[in-house]
C-alpha cells in the first residue's frame, strides 16, 4: 500500500512529553510496550517504576502503566514508530550531494567486525549479564567472591545462588574498541560486545592463557574448580574470570585428626597435578588454600586462588607471608631480573618444580605446621632444615599406615630437581599404603603423557597483571603476618581453640565513618559447628553453637578460657545477665532445654540449674532468650508463645500468646518486650504486667515474611526478614522499609547511630542511621565480605564480633 505524503504546510508530529517535533536523528519516536510513542531523550529521562526494579522498568507518563525497559540498552532498544517517521517533512537534498544526503548515517553494529573472530572462540565463555555474580567490593588484583543471580543453562549448567570466585583481568576503558563505538555517545554496546572488546584489548599471550584455562577446566572436570568464563560489570571494567568456589580449603585439614582421610586427599592432589602436567600446564607455586574440598570431600584445584597467589609472588611479596610454596630453582629465576625481562625460561620449569611444592604441601598437612616448610630459605642451612623436616615427619607418621610415606616425601624436597621422584611414584606409594596392597612399585604411569615443554602459570600474563596494586596490598598482609608472630595466641593454639590474626581490611570507619584506616581481623576457633549466638557479660565473651557447647573467651586477648557442656541438643540462643552480686549465662536449645551457669572466677562446667519447657514434641525448642531488669527471663518458642520465668526460683510466672507462628527473636528496651515471629509481625508487651501493648506490622500487600532478628536503641526498633528486607520503627511507627540483601538477614545490631547487618549474602553491611524531623535514612559506610553465612553480630568496645555458619568467630578491630 502506498503511503500518502503529508501536506507541505502540515505541522510535524510532536513528542507528547517535551512537545518537541520528532525527527530522524536526535528525537526519534520510540514505541513503549504499552503502545505510546515518546522521543528517545524523554524515555531515557523517565524515572524507574520502583526502587526494586530501577534498571528494568519505567512508568509511561501517558497511561501510568509500568512497562519493562532495559536502561543498560537504552531507548535504542525500543522499536521506532515508522508511521510517525513517514509523516516527518523531508528537506530537499542538495543537487551536488544527492546520494550522500539522502542516505542515513550508519549506526555502529552490535558486534564490531574486529571482534567477530573472537565470537566463535569465546561464545560459550561469555557469561550473560543477568548472572551478576559480583558481591564483594571490586578491588584491583584481589580475588572477589559472589554468587550467581540467575540459573545458567548450557554450556554451564549452573544453578542460581552457586558460589563463585572472581579474578580481575586487566582492561582499560575504551581500549580495544573501534573508533565508531568511542565517538557515538548515544550507542551502548551489548554486554557480549563489551566483553569481547575487553578480551580483544588483552595481549595475545593473555588471551591464549585465558582460553587455555577455560578449556582445561572443562576437560579436567571433577579435578579442578570449573572456570565458567568471563563477565564484566555493566558500569566499568575490569573483566572478571568467574570460576566455581568451594569454601572448605586444605587449611582446615590441619585440624583433622584422621591421617587416613588426609592420605586420600593427598592421593587426589597427586592426581590433579598429574592431569595438569598431561595438559602441558605447570603451576610454579602452590599454597594450602589453592586446593579445596567439595561437598563430597573430594580434592579440587582452584585456578583462581593459584593465580591470586602467583600475583602476590610476582609482586615481590615474601612467599612466607602469603603461604606460597616455591621450589628453589623457581626462586632463583624470579630473582634474575635480566632473565625475567627477556622471558628466558626455557628448560627451567617442568614437573620437578611442582613436585617440590607438592612435597611441601604434604609436609604441612601431615605435620600440621605451615611454618615448617618455609625454613629452607631462611638464615639456616638447607641441610639443617631438611633434618628438621625428616624428624618432624617421622614423628607425625609414626605408628600410622602412612609411615613409609616419609621417605618419598623427603625425596620430593631434594635441592637438585633431577633427584626428585615422579608424581606418579608418590601417588602409587600413597595408594599402596591406603589400599594395604603389597605392590608399591615405583614406576611411571603410561596413562599420562610425558611433556617436553610446559606453560607455567606463575610466569604467565595473568599472573603479572596488577603487579603494583598487588605489591601494595600484599605488603599490608606481610606486616600483619609479622605482627601476628608476637601475639600471645599463636597458630599452635588453634587446635585447642585459640585466636588467629587473619588479615587487614581497608574499611572506612566501623566506629567512625569519617576516619578511614586499616582494620584487622582475628579468628576465634573452638566450635565444631555453626555459631548461633554471642553474648558479653562478667568480663567474658560467650558463644553458643550447634555443637551443643558454649565457649568462653577472655575479653583481654580473646584467648579461650572454658568450654561449657551439658546440652543434649543443639544450642540455639544465649544471653548473659549481670546482677550486683553475680552474673549468669543462660542458654536454650532445640530440645526445649534451658541451662544456667554462674559466671565467677571458677567458671564451673556444671550448670547452676536447668529445666525444660513443657510442650509437645512437635513444637519443642527454645528459639530466643531475653532478660529484663525486673528479674525475669523470657523465652520464645516454636509453640508460638512467650514464657516469663523468675530468676529467683526459676518458676514459670506467665505465658504470653498472640503470635500465629514460631517466636523467632526477643528484645527488651525501655520497659517493653518486643517479640518477632515467623508470622511476619512484631508484638510489644509491658514488662510490668506482661500485657500486650501493640502490634507492629506492614500493611503493604506481599510484604509479609518471617522476622529473623530484632535490635532496639532509644526509640528505634530495627527488624530483619527472610526476604532480605529490613524495617525501622520509630515510636511504633514504620519509618523505613527497604531491601538490603538478596537473601535472608539473620542478624541486625543497632548500636548508637551505627547499624550492622549480615546474613545469607555473606556480607556485613555497616550503615549510619541519619534522623531528622521528617524522615530516617541509612547511609552506607562500609561492608565486609566473609567466606560464609553470618549468623550473629555483636558490637563491643570499638570491636565488631561476628558469628558465622562455618564455626568461626571473627573479631574486627581498628589497627593501631
matplotlib code that plots the C-alpha trace (Angstrom):
import matplotlib.pyplot as plt

x = [0.0, 1.4, 1.9, 0.4, 2.9, 1.8, 0.9, 3.8, 2.3, 1.3, 2.8, 5.3, 4.2, 5.4, 6.6, 3.6, 6.0, 8.5, 6.4, 9.5, 9.0, 10.1, 13.0, 15.0, 18.2, 18.1, 14.3, 13.4, 9.9, 10.2, 7.2, 6.8, 5.4, 2.1, 1.8, 2.5, 5.3, 7.8, 11.1, 14.3, 15.7, 12.4, 12.3, 15.9, 15.0, 11.9, 12.3, 12.1, 8.7, 10.1, 13.3, 13.3, 13.3, 15.4, 17.2, 14.5, 11.2, 9.6, 6.2, 4.5, 3.6, 0.5, -1.2, 0.8, 1.3, 4.5, 6.4, 9.7, 12.7, 16.4, 18.4, 21.6, 20.5, 18.8, 16.0, 17.7, 16.5, 12.8, 11.3, 10.9, 7.4, 7.6, 4.2, 5.3, 8.6, 6.7, 4.8, 8.0, 8.7, 11.6, 14.1, 15.1, 18.5, 21.4, 21.9, 25.6, 25.3, 22.1, 23.3, 25.1, 22.5, 19.6, 21.5, 21.1, 24.3, 25.3, 25.0, 27.6, 27.0, 26.2, 29.4, 32.3, 34.0, 37.3, 35.9, 33.9, 36.8, 36.6, 33.0, 33.4, 36.2, 34.7, 31.0, 30.5, 32.9, 30.9, 28.6, 25.3, 24.8, 22.0, 24.4, 25.7, 28.0, 29.9, 29.1, 32.3, 33.7, 35.7, 39.3, 42.1, 44.3, 42.2, 40.1, 36.5, 33.6, 30.0, 27.1, 25.0, 21.8, 20.3, 20.3, 22.8, 21.9, 24.1, 27.0, 27.4, 24.5, 24.9, 22.1, 21.2, 23.0, 26.0, 29.1, 31.8, 35.2, 36.1, 39.6, 40.1, 41.7, 43.3, 41.4, 41.3, 38.2, 38.0, 40.9, 40.2, 37.0, 36.6, 36.6, 32.9, 32.0, 34.1, 32.6, 28.9, 27.8, 24.2, 25.2, 25.7, 27.1, 25.6, 27.1, 28.6, 30.1, 31.7, 33.1, 34.6, 36.0, 37.7, 39.1, 40.4, 42.2, 44.3, 47.7, 47.8, 49.6, 47.0, 44.2, 45.7, 46.2, 42.6, 41.2, 43.5, 42.4, 38.7, 39.2, 41.4, 38.9, 36.3, 38.5, 39.6, 36.1, 35.9, 39.6, 39.7, 37.2, 35.3, 36.2, 32.8, 34.1, 34.3, 31.9, 32.0, 30.1, 27.7, 29.2, 33.0, 36.0, 37.7, 36.9, 36.4, 37.3, 34.4, 35.1, 33.5, 34.1, 34.1, 34.6, 36.5, 40.2, 43.2, 43.9, 41.0, 42.6, 45.2, 42.6, 41.7, 43.0, 42.4, 45.6, 43.8, 41.5, 44.4, 46.0, 43.1, 43.1, 46.8, 46.3, 43.7, 46.0, 48.7, 46.1, 45.2, 48.9, 49.4, 46.4, 47.7, 51.1, 49.3, 47.8, 51.2, 50.5, 52.8, 51.8, 55.1, 53.9, 51.3, 49.6, 47.3, 44.4, 44.9, 43.2, 39.6, 37.2, 33.8, 30.7, 31.7, 35.2, 37.0, 40.1, 39.8, 42.4, 41.2, 42.8, 41.6, 43.4, 46.5, 46.6, 45.9, 48.8, 51.1, 50.3, 51.5, 54.7, 55.3, 54.7, 57.8, 56.0, 57.7, 56.4, 56.4, 53.9, 51.4, 51.9, 53.4, 55.4, 58.0, 60.9, 64.5, 65.1, 61.9, 63.0, 66.4, 64.7, 62.3, 65.3, 67.1, 66.0, 67.5, 66.0, 62.6, 62.8, 63.7, 61.2, 64.0, 62.5, 63.0, 64.3, 64.0, 60.5, 58.8, 57.2, 60.0, 59.2, 55.6, 56.9, 58.8, 55.6, 53.6, 56.2, 56.0, 52.2, 52.3, 54.7, 52.3, 49.3, 51.0, 52.9, 50.1, 52.7, 52.5, 55.7, 58.0, 58.2, 59.3, 62.5, 64.7, 65.1, 65.8, 69.1, 69.9, 71.3, 69.3, 70.7, 69.6, 66.1, 65.9, 66.9, 64.2, 61.6, 62.6, 62.4, 59.0, 57.6, 58.7, 57.2, 53.9, 53.6, 55.0, 52.6, 50.2, 49.6, 51.3, 54.6, 56.6, 55.5, 58.0, 61.0, 59.4, 58.1, 61.6, 62.9, 60.5, 62.3, 65.7, 67.5, 68.5, 65.4, 66.8, 66.8, 63.1, 60.7, 57.8, 54.4, 53.1, 55.5, 54.2, 50.6, 51.3, 53.1, 50.1, 47.6, 49.5, 49.6, 45.9, 44.7, 47.0, 48.5, 51.9, 52.5, 54.0, 56.5, 57.6, 57.2, 56.0, 52.4, 51.8, 48.4, 49.9, 51.8, 55.3, 55.5, 58.7, 57.6, 55.3, 53.3, 53.9, 51.1, 53.5, 55.3, 52.2, 50.5, 47.5, 49.9, 51.8, 48.7, 48.1, 51.7, 51.8, 48.4, 49.4, 52.6, 50.8, 48.1, 50.4, 52.8, 50.0, 49.4, 53.1, 53.2, 50.1, 51.7, 54.9, 52.9, 50.9, 54.1, 54.3, 50.7, 50.2, 47.8, 49.7, 48.9, 49.6, 46.7, 44.2, 43.7, 42.8, 40.6, 42.6, 42.8, 44.3, 45.1, 43.9, 44.1, 43.9, 40.7, 40.7, 37.4, 36.0, 35.1, 33.5, 33.2, 33.8, 32.9, 34.9, 38.2, 39.4, 42.0, 43.1, 41.1, 42.4, 40.5, 41.1, 39.5, 38.4, 38.3, 36.9, 33.4, 32.8, 29.5, 27.6, 27.8, 24.3, 24.7, 27.1, 26.8, 29.1, 29.0, 31.0, 34.2, 33.9, 32.6, 30.2, 29.5, 27.0, 26.8, 25.0, 27.8, 26.0, 28.7, 29.3, 32.8, 34.1, 36.6, 38.7, 37.9, 41.5, 43.2, 40.3, 42.0, 39.9, 39.1, 36.5, 34.1, 30.7, 29.0, 25.7, 23.2, 21.9, 20.5, 21.7, 22.1, 20.0, 20.4, 22.4, 22.1, 24.1, 22.6, 24.8, 23.5, 25.0, 26.3, 27.0, 26.5, 24.6, 25.0, 21.7, 21.3, 18.4, 18.4, 16.3, 15.0, 13.4, 16.2, 17.2, 20.6, 22.0, 25.7, 27.1, 29.9, 32.7, 36.4, 36.0, 33.6, 32.4, 31.5, 28.4, 25.3, 23.9, 20.3, 18.5, 14.9, 12.8, 9.7, 6.5, 5.4, 4.8, 7.4, 6.0, 6.6, 9.5, 12.5, 13.7, 14.5, 15.3, 16.0, 15.8, 16.3, 14.9, 15.8, 12.7, 14.2, 12.5, 13.9, 11.8, 11.8, 10.4, 9.4, 8.1, 4.8, 4.0, 4.2, 6.5, 7.1, 8.3, 10.5, 11.5, 15.3, 14.8, 13.3, 13.2, 9.4, 7.1, 5.2, 3.4, 2.7, 2.1, 0.2, -0.8, 1.6, 0.4, 3.7, 7.1, 8.5, 12.0, 13.5, 13.1, 14.5, 14.0, 14.1, 12.6, 10.3, 8.9, 9.5, 9.5, 8.9, 9.3, 7.7, 7.6, 4.1, 5.8, 4.7, 6.4, 4.4, 5.2, 4.4, 4.5, 7.2, 5.3, 2.2, 3.1, 0.0, 0.1, 0.8, 0.8, 1.4, 4.0, 3.2, 3.4, 0.1, 1.6, 0.5, 3.2, 5.5, 4.9, 8.0, 9.3, 11.1, 14.6, 16.2, 15.3, 17.6, 16.5, 18.1, 16.4, 13.0, 14.0, 13.2, 15.0, 13.9, 15.3, 13.4, 13.8, 13.3, 16.3, 14.3, 14.9, 12.3, 12.8, 10.1, 10.2, 7.8, 5.9, 5.5, 7.1, 9.5, 11.8, 11.4, 13.9, 15.5, 19.1, 20.3, 19.3, 19.0, 17.8, 19.2, 19.9, 21.5, 21.0, 22.5, 21.7, 24.5, 24.1, 23.8, 25.6, 23.6, 25.2, 23.5, 24.5, 23.1, 22.8, 24.8, 27.9, 28.4, 28.4, 26.7, 27.8, 25.5, 24.9, 21.4, 20.5, 17.5, 15.7, 12.2, 10.7, 12.4, 15.0, 17.8, 20.6, 24.0, 26.3, 29.6, 31.4, 31.0, 33.0, 32.8, 33.0, 33.6, 30.4, 26.9, 26.7, 24.6, 25.1, 26.6, 27.8, 29.3, 31.5, 34.3, 35.0, 35.1, 32.7, 32.3, 30.6, 29.5, 29.5, 28.0, 31.4, 32.0, 34.4, 34.0, 35.5, 36.6, 37.2, 39.1, 40.9, 44.7, 46.7]
y = [0.0, 3.4, 5.9, 9.3, 12.1, 14.8, 18.3, 20.6, 23.1, 20.4, 20.6, 17.8, 15.3, 16.2, 14.2, 14.4, 14.9, 17.6, 18.9, 18.9, 17.8, 14.3, 13.9, 11.0, 11.8, 13.3, 12.9, 9.5, 8.4, 5.1, 2.8, 1.8, -1.7, 0.0, 1.4, 5.1, 6.8, 9.2, 10.6, 8.8, 11.6, 11.7, 7.9, 7.9, 10.6, 8.9, 7.7, 3.9, 2.5, 1.4, 1.3, -2.5, -2.5, 0.6, -0.8, -2.8, -0.8, 2.6, 4.1, 5.6, 9.2, 9.0, 5.9, 5.4, 1.7, 0.0, -1.3, -3.2, -1.2, -2.0, 1.1, -0.8, -1.0, 2.5, 3.8, 2.5, -1.0, 0.1, -0.1, 3.1, 4.3, 4.0, 5.6, 8.8, 8.8, 8.7, 11.9, 13.8, 16.5, 15.7, 18.5, 18.9, 17.4, 19.4, 18.9, 18.2, 15.7, 13.9, 10.4, 11.1, 13.5, 11.0, 8.0, 7.8, 7.8, 4.2, 3.3, 1.1, -2.6, -4.5, -6.5, -4.9, -6.8, -6.6, -8.8, -11.2, -13.7, -13.8, -14.6, -18.2, -18.8, -17.2, -17.6, -20.1, -18.4, -15.1, -15.3, -13.4, -10.0, -11.4, -13.7, -10.7, -12.8, -9.9, -9.4, -8.1, -4.7, -4.8, -4.1, -4.5, -7.5, -9.1, -12.3, -11.4, -13.7, -13.8, -16.0, -16.2, -14.2, -16.4, -20.0, -20.7, -23.3, -24.8, -25.0, -24.0, -25.9, -23.9, -23.1, -19.7, -18.9, -21.1, -19.6, -18.3, -16.7, -13.7, -12.9, -9.4, -9.3, -6.0, -3.9, -0.2, 1.8, 2.4, 0.2, -2.3, -0.6, 0.6, 4.4, 4.4, 3.0, 5.6, 8.5, 7.6, 8.5, 7.6, 4.0, 1.5, -1.8, -5.1, -7.0, -9.6, -6.8, -5.1, -8.3, -9.3, -5.8, -6.2, -9.6, -8.1, -5.5, -8.2, -9.2, -12.3, -14.3, -13.3, -14.2, -17.6, -18.3, -17.3, -19.6, -22.4, -22.2, -22.3, -25.3, -27.2, -26.8, -28.3, -31.2, -31.8, -31.9, -33.1, -32.4, -28.6, -25.9, -25.2, -21.9, -20.8, -18.0, -14.2, -11.4, -7.6, -5.2, -3.1, 0.1, -0.3, -2.7, -4.8, -8.1, -10.9, -14.5, -16.4, -19.8, -22.3, -21.8, -24.2, -22.7, -25.6, -25.4, -27.6, -25.2, -26.7, -30.2, -29.1, -29.6, -33.1, -36.0, -38.8, -39.4, -41.8, -39.1, -36.8, -39.7, -40.0, -36.2, -36.3, -39.1, -37.0, -33.9, -36.0, -37.0, -33.3, -32.4, -35.3, -34.3, -30.8, -32.0, -34.1, -30.9, -29.3, -26.9, -26.3, -24.2, -22.8, -22.3, -23.8, -23.0, -24.7, -22.6, -23.4, -26.8, -27.1, -29.8, -30.2, -31.3, -35.0, -34.4, -34.7, -32.6, -29.9, -27.3, -23.7, -21.9, -18.5, -19.0, -20.2, -17.1, -14.8, -16.5, -16.1, -12.4, -11.9, -13.7, -11.7, -8.5, -9.3, -10.2, -12.7, -16.2, -16.9, -14.1, -15.3, -19.1, -19.7, -22.9, -22.3, -24.6, -23.2, -23.1, -21.0, -18.6, -18.2, -17.4, -14.9, -13.1, -12.9, -9.5, -10.0, -13.4, -12.2, -9.2, -11.3, -14.1, -16.6, -19.6, -22.5, -25.6, -24.2, -25.4, -28.7, -31.4, -31.3, -27.7, -28.7, -31.9, -29.7, -27.6, -30.8, -32.2, -29.0, -29.3, -32.8, -31.9, -29.1, -31.4, -34.3, -32.3, -29.7, -26.9, -24.4, -22.6, -25.6, -25.7, -22.1, -22.7, -23.8, -20.2, -18.8, -17.9, -21.5, -24.0, -26.2, -29.4, -28.4, -27.6, -30.9, -32.8, -31.0, -31.9, -35.6, -35.6, -33.9, -36.0, -39.3, -38.3, -37.4, -40.6, -43.0, -45.8, -44.9, -46.7, -43.8, -44.2, -45.5, -42.3, -40.2, -41.3, -40.4, -37.1, -36.1, -37.1, -34.6, -31.9, -32.6, -29.4, -30.9, -31.1, -34.3, -36.1, -35.7, -38.6, -38.5, -37.6, -40.9, -42.6, -40.6, -41.4, -45.1, -45.1, -43.4, -45.7, -48.8, -47.8, -46.9, -49.9, -52.2, -53.6, -55.0, -53.7, -50.3, -50.5, -47.0, -46.9, -44.2, -44.3, -44.7, -43.1, -39.7, -38.3, -37.0, -33.4, -31.8, -28.2, -26.6, -23.4, -22.1, -20.1, -18.3, -16.8, -16.2, -13.0, -13.4, -13.7, -10.5, -8.3, -5.6, -6.0, -2.6, -3.0, -6.5, -5.1, -2.5, -4.8, -7.8, -5.5, -4.8, -8.5, -9.2, -6.6, -8.1, -11.6, -10.4, -8.6, -11.7, -13.6, -11.8, -12.4, -14.5, -16.8, -18.3, -20.8, -23.7, -22.6, -23.1, -26.8, -26.2, -23.2, -20.1, -16.7, -16.3, -13.0, -13.2, -10.1, -6.4, -4.8, -1.3, -0.1, 3.4, 3.6, 0.8, 3.1, 6.4, 6.8, 10.0, 8.3, 5.9, 3.4, -0.2, -2.7, -6.1, -9.2, -12.2, -15.6, -17.4, -21.2, -23.7, -24.7, -27.6, -26.4, -23.3, -20.4, -19.5, -16.7, -14.3, -12.5, -10.5, -10.3, -10.8, -9.9, -12.7, -13.3, -16.3, -18.1, -20.9, -23.4, -26.3, -28.5, -28.3, -26.4, -22.8, -21.5, -18.7, -16.2, -13.6, -10.1, -9.1, -11.0, -13.2, -16.4, -19.5, -19.9, -22.6, -24.9, -25.4, -28.7, -30.2, -29.6, -32.7, -30.8, -28.0, -24.7, -22.1, -19.0, -17.5, -14.4, -13.1, -11.1, -9.1, -8.7, -6.8, -10.0, -12.3, -12.8, -15.6, -17.2, -18.6, -20.8, -22.5, -25.5, -27.1, -29.7, -27.0, -27.2, -24.0, -24.1, -21.5, -21.2, -18.9, -16.6, -16.3, -16.9, -20.7, -20.9, -24.4, -26.6, -27.9, -25.7, -24.0, -25.0, -26.5, -27.3, -28.0, -26.2, -28.2, -28.6, -31.4, -32.9, -31.2, -27.7, -28.1, -25.9, -22.6, -20.1, -16.9, -15.5, -12.1, -10.8, -7.7, -5.6, -6.8, -10.2, -12.2, -14.5, -14.6, -17.5, -17.6, -21.0, -22.9, -23.3, -19.6, -18.4, -16.3, -17.5, -15.4, -17.3, -15.9, -15.7, -16.1, -19.5, -20.4, -20.9, -20.1, -16.9, -16.1, -17.3, -14.6, -15.7, -13.9, -14.8, -17.2, -18.9, -19.6, -16.8, -16.2, -13.2, -11.2, -7.8, -5.6, -1.8, 1.0, -1.3, -3.0, -6.5, -6.9, -10.3, -11.2, -14.2, -16.2, -14.8, -11.5, -9.4, -7.8, -7.6, -5.4, -6.3, -4.3, -5.7, -4.6, -6.9, -8.8, -7.5, -6.8, -3.2, -3.1, -5.0, -3.7, -4.9, -3.7, -3.3, -3.4, -6.5, -9.1, -7.7, -10.4, -12.5, -14.2, -11.9, -13.2, -10.6, -7.6, -4.8, -1.8, 1.5, 4.5, 4.9, 2.8, -0.8, -2.5, -5.8, -8.1, -10.6, -13.7, -12.0, -9.7, -6.6, -4.5, -2.3, 0.6, 1.6, 4.8, 5.2, 2.1, 3.9, 2.3, 4.9, 2.9, -0.4, -1.4, -4.5, -4.7, -8.1, -10.7, -13.4, -13.7, -11.3, -13.4, -10.7, -7.0, -4.8, -1.1, 0.4, 4.1, 5.5, 2.6, -0.2, -3.6, -6.4, -9.7, -13.0, -15.2, -12.9, -13.4, -9.6, -7.5, -4.1, -1.1, 1.9, 5.1, 6.0, 9.6, 11.2, 14.5, 15.7, 14.4, 11.1, 8.5, 7.4, 4.9, 6.0, 3.2, 3.4, 0.1, -3.6, -6.7, -9.7, -13.0, -16.6, -17.9, -17.0, -14.5, -15.8, -13.3, -9.8, -8.1, -4.6, -4.1, -1.6, -0.4, -4.1, -5.9, -9.6, -11.8, -15.4, -17.5, -20.7, -22.3, -22.4, -19.4, -16.2, -13.1, -10.1, -6.9, -4.0, -0.9, -1.2, 0.9]
z = [0.0, -0.9, 1.8, 1.3, 1.8, 4.4, 3.1, 2.8, 5.3, 7.9, 11.4, 12.2, 14.9, 18.4, 21.5, 24.0, 26.9, 25.8, 22.8, 20.6, 17.0, 16.1, 13.7, 12.3, 14.3, 17.8, 18.6, 17.1, 18.1, 20.0, 20.9, 24.5, 25.2, 26.2, 22.7, 23.3, 21.5, 23.0, 21.8, 22.9, 25.2, 27.2, 27.5, 28.9, 31.4, 32.8, 36.4, 37.3, 38.2, 41.6, 43.5, 43.4, 39.6, 39.0, 35.9, 34.3, 34.2, 33.8, 34.1, 31.0, 31.6, 29.4, 30.8, 34.1, 33.1, 34.4, 31.4, 31.0, 29.9, 30.0, 30.9, 30.1, 26.4, 26.4, 24.2, 21.1, 22.1, 21.6, 18.1, 16.1, 15.1, 11.3, 10.8, 12.6, 10.8, 7.4, 8.4, 9.0, 6.3, 4.1, 3.3, -0.3, -0.9, -2.3, -6.0, -5.7, -2.9, -3.7, -2.9, 0.4, 1.8, 1.4, 2.8, 6.6, 8.7, 9.5, 13.2, 14.9, 14.6, 17.9, 17.3, 15.5, 12.7, 14.6, 17.3, 15.2, 15.1, 18.9, 19.0, 17.7, 20.2, 23.3, 22.6, 25.4, 27.8, 28.0, 31.0, 30.5, 32.1, 34.2, 36.1, 38.1, 40.3, 42.0, 45.7, 47.3, 46.6, 43.3, 44.3, 41.7, 42.0, 44.7, 44.4, 44.9, 45.9, 44.9, 43.7, 40.6, 40.4, 37.7, 36.5, 33.8, 31.2, 28.5, 28.5, 32.2, 33.8, 37.0, 39.4, 40.8, 44.0, 43.3, 45.0, 42.6, 42.7, 40.5, 39.4, 37.9, 34.4, 33.5, 30.9, 30.3, 29.4, 25.7, 24.9, 22.1, 21.0, 17.4, 16.9, 16.0, 19.4, 21.2, 19.3, 19.3, 22.8, 22.1, 21.5, 24.2, 23.0, 24.2, 27.1, 24.8, 22.6, 25.6, 27.0, 23.6, 23.3, 26.7, 25.6, 22.4, 24.4, 26.1, 24.8, 22.6, 25.3, 28.0, 25.6, 24.9, 28.6, 29.4, 26.7, 27.8, 31.4, 30.4, 28.1, 30.6, 33.4, 31.2, 30.3, 33.9, 35.3, 38.9, 39.3, 39.2, 40.0, 36.8, 35.2, 33.9, 31.8, 31.9, 32.9, 33.1, 35.3, 33.3, 34.6, 34.3, 33.8, 34.9, 33.1, 35.7, 35.3, 37.1, 38.5, 40.8, 44.5, 47.5, 51.0, 52.6, 51.8, 52.7, 55.6, 57.5, 57.2, 59.6, 62.4, 61.3, 63.4, 60.8, 58.9, 56.6, 55.4, 54.7, 52.8, 50.4, 49.9, 49.2, 46.6, 44.8, 44.9, 43.1, 40.5, 39.9, 39.4, 37.0, 35.0, 34.7, 33.5, 31.0, 29.7, 29.4, 32.3, 35.3, 38.3, 39.6, 43.1, 45.4, 48.8, 51.1, 50.0, 46.3, 47.0, 48.2, 49.1, 47.5, 49.3, 49.0, 50.4, 47.1, 46.3, 43.7, 42.5, 42.3, 39.4, 40.7, 44.0, 42.3, 40.1, 43.0, 44.9, 41.8, 41.6, 45.1, 44.3, 41.1, 43.1, 45.2, 48.4, 50.8, 50.0, 53.7, 54.4, 51.8, 52.2, 48.8, 48.4, 45.7, 44.5, 44.9, 41.1, 40.6, 43.3, 41.6, 38.2, 39.8, 41.3, 38.0, 36.6, 33.2, 32.7, 33.8, 31.5, 28.4, 29.4, 29.1, 30.9, 28.5, 30.3, 33.8, 34.6, 34.4, 36.6, 39.2, 40.3, 41.1, 42.9, 45.3, 46.0, 46.4, 48.8, 51.0, 50.9, 52.2, 55.0, 56.1, 56.1, 57.9, 60.5, 60.8, 60.7, 57.9, 59.0, 58.9, 55.0, 54.8, 56.7, 53.7, 52.5, 56.0, 57.6, 58.5, 56.1, 53.8, 55.4, 58.9, 57.6, 55.9, 59.0, 61.0, 58.3, 58.5, 62.3, 62.4, 59.6, 61.1, 64.5, 62.9, 60.9, 63.5, 64.1, 61.2, 58.0, 56.1, 58.0, 54.9, 53.0, 54.9, 52.7, 49.3, 50.6, 51.8, 48.3, 46.8, 48.7, 47.0, 46.2, 42.8, 40.6, 38.9, 42.3, 42.8, 42.1, 39.6, 41.0, 39.7, 42.1, 45.1, 44.0, 43.8, 47.2, 48.9, 47.1, 48.1, 51.7, 51.9, 50.0, 52.0, 48.9, 48.7, 45.2, 45.7, 42.9, 41.9, 38.1, 35.7, 34.7, 31.0, 31.2, 31.5, 28.5, 29.1, 28.1, 27.0, 27.5, 29.9, 30.2, 33.7, 35.4, 37.7, 34.7, 32.6, 31.6, 34.0, 37.0, 36.1, 36.0, 38.6, 39.8, 41.5, 43.2, 44.4, 45.9, 47.9, 49.3, 49.9, 51.8, 54.3, 54.7, 55.3, 58.0, 59.6, 59.5, 61.1, 63.8, 64.5, 65.4, 68.7, 69.6, 72.7, 70.9, 68.0, 65.3, 67.6, 69.8, 67.0, 67.5, 71.2, 70.5, 70.0, 68.4, 64.9, 63.2, 59.7, 57.5, 57.3, 55.9, 54.3, 55.6, 56.0, 59.6, 61.5, 64.5, 62.9, 59.2, 58.9, 59.8, 57.1, 58.0, 58.1, 60.1, 61.3, 62.0, 64.3, 64.1, 67.3, 66.6, 69.1, 67.9, 65.5, 64.1, 63.2, 65.7, 66.9, 69.5, 71.1, 74.4, 76.7, 80.5, 83.6, 81.8, 79.2, 75.7, 75.4, 72.1, 71.5, 68.7, 67.2, 68.5, 71.9, 73.7, 75.0, 74.7, 77.0, 75.7, 77.6, 76.6, 77.2, 74.4, 73.2, 74.3, 75.0, 78.7, 79.2, 77.3, 79.0, 78.2, 79.2, 76.5, 74.8, 71.8, 69.5, 71.3, 69.5, 71.7, 74.5, 76.8, 79.8, 82.7, 85.1, 88.6, 91.5, 93.2, 90.3, 86.6, 84.8, 81.4, 80.1, 77.1, 75.3, 72.9, 70.3, 72.8, 75.0, 77.5, 79.5, 81.2, 83.6, 84.5, 87.2, 86.0, 88.5, 88.8, 88.7, 85.7, 86.6, 83.7, 85.5, 85.1, 88.2, 87.2, 84.2, 83.3, 80.2, 78.9, 79.0, 75.4, 73.0, 70.7, 67.6, 68.9, 71.2, 71.1, 72.5, 69.7, 71.6, 75.0, 76.7, 80.2, 81.9, 84.9, 86.7, 87.4, 84.6, 81.9, 78.7, 76.2, 72.7, 71.4, 68.5, 70.3, 69.3, 73.0, 75.1, 78.7, 81.6, 84.2, 87.6, 88.0, 91.8, 91.9, 88.1, 88.2, 85.3, 86.1, 82.9, 79.3, 76.6, 73.5, 70.3, 67.6, 64.9, 64.3, 65.9, 68.1, 66.5, 68.3, 71.5, 72.6, 75.7, 75.8, 77.9, 79.9, 76.8, 75.5, 71.7, 70.1, 66.4, 64.8, 61.6, 61.1, 60.0, 62.9, 65.9, 69.1, 72.1, 75.8, 79.0, 81.3, 84.4, 84.0, 80.7, 78.9, 75.2, 74.1, 70.3, 67.1, 64.6, 61.1, 57.5, 55.7, 52.2, 50.3, 49.7, 52.4, 55.0, 55.7, 58.8, 61.2, 61.9, 64.2, 66.3, 67.7, 69.8, 70.6, 72.2, 70.5, 67.4, 66.7, 63.7, 62.3, 59.6, 57.5, 55.5, 52.1, 52.6, 53.9, 57.0, 58.7, 61.1, 63.6, 65.5, 68.4, 66.9, 63.5, 60.4, 59.0, 56.7, 54.8, 52.2, 50.7, 51.9, 50.7, 48.2, 50.9, 54.4, 57.0, 60.1, 62.3, 62.8, 65.5, 66.2, 68.3, 68.8, 65.3, 63.7, 62.0, 61.3, 59.4, 57.9, 56.6, 53.6, 51.3, 53.4, 53.6, 56.7, 55.9, 58.0, 57.8, 59.7, 60.9, 59.9, 61.5, 61.0, 61.8, 58.6, 57.7, 58.6, 56.3, 56.3, 54.8, 53.6, 55.4, 54.7, 54.0, 54.9, 52.7, 54.6, 53.5, 54.8, 56.1, 59.0, 61.9, 64.7, 65.2, 68.4, 68.8, 71.9, 72.8, 69.2, 68.0, 65.8, 66.8, 64.1, 64.4, 61.2, 59.9, 59.3, 63.1, 63.1, 65.2, 63.6, 65.6, 63.6, 65.2, 64.1, 63.6, 66.0]

ax = plt.figure().add_subplot(projection="3d")
ax.plot(x, y, z, "-o")
ax.set_aspect("equal")
plt.show()
